[in-house]
């Protein structure tokens, strides 16, 4: 069994600038040119992945399996967004993070994120088995 209790408290960060590519209107999650919730979710996952850098055994990776997120405030084009993920619990292969995000003026999101530890090669072998025959 892989022990990751020593990683509790690890913090990861990720940042982006709101551009037309990551707005709600472009991503199909709304009708306005503001930072889209799908882009926020991806940024939070990046922060969680960054928190684990250097802590995972060779050949292991994590997969996002749950995200409980409150998008508290809108962020307009051109603004910076910073996400932070702090690992708060380990239960076997299940890793839990407390997540927050801020723009230049205020907190824009908070919640929790769950990731599962997997052997990358074994996981991809299982995915290959899902391919339709002949492809």
N, C-alpha and C positions, 0 to 999 in steps of 0.2 A: 504494500500500500504506500502511496506517495503522501508524505506529510507536508502540508503547506501552512500549518499553524503559525510558523515564524513570519509569514507574509501578512498576517493581520496587522492593519495599520498602514500598509503600503499605499501610497498615493500616486495617482497618475493624472496627467493633464493633457488636454488637446485644445487646439484653438483654430478658429477660422474667421474669415471676414464674410459678411453677408453680401452675396453677389446674386445676379439674376439666376444663376444655376442652382442655388440652394433655397430659393424662395418657395413659399406655399403654392403660388400660382404655377410655377414651373414643375414642381413635384406632384401636382394634382391633389394637394391636401387642403386647398383653400383658393380664394379668388383674389388675394392681395399680394403685392410684392414685398413680403416680410419674411423673416427667417422661418422656414418650414419645420414643422414638428418632425417629419422624417429625417431631415438634416440634423436636427438636434439629437435625435435618438442615435444616429450614426456617430456623431461627435462624442456622445457619452460612452458609446461602446469603445471608441478609440482611446478614450481616457482610461477605461478599465483595462484594456489590453496593455497600455503603457505602464500601468501600475504593476503588471506582472512581469515586465521585462527583466530578464536576468534571474528570475525565480523559478521558472519551469524547467523540469528535466529535459534533456535532449530528446527530440521526437514527440514531445507533448505540446498540445495547444489547447485553447479553450474555445468554446462555442457559446454565443449568447443564447439563453433559453427563456429569459423573462425580463421585462422592463416595466416597472410601475413608475409613471412619469407624470408630473403636473407641470404643464407649460404655463407659467404664471404671467409672463409679460411678452409683448411683441417687440421685435428688434428690426429696425429698418435697414435698407440697403446701405452698405458702406461701413456699418458698425462691426466692431470686433466682438466675438463670442468666445468665452473661455469655459471649458468643462473640466470638472474635477471628479474623480472617482476614488473613494477610499474603501479598501477591503475591510469588511467588518465581521465576516464569519466564514468559517470553513466547516463543511459537514461532508466528509468523504470526498467525492469528486465535485461537490456543489460549492461554488464560491459566491459570496454575496457582497455587494458594494453599495455604499451610500453615495448618491450622485447629486451634484449641483451644477448649475451653469449660470453665468453672469454675462451681461453685456457691459458696455462702458458706464451705464447708469445704475443698474439694479440687478438683483437676482431674477433670472428669467425661468429657472426650472429647478425642481427638486424631485427626488424619488429614490428608488432602489433598482439595482440591476443584478441579475443572476447569470452566472456563466458556469459551464461544466467542463471539467478537465477530460480530455480525450487523447488517445494515441493517434496522431495524425495519419500515419500509414494505414493502420487498421480501419480507421474511420473512412478513408478514401477507398479502401478495398470494398467496404460495405456499400459505398455510394456507387461504385462501378457495377455492383450486382443489380442495382436498380435501373440501369440503362436498358432500353428496349433491345431485344435481340436484333442483331444485324446493324446496329449503329456504332 
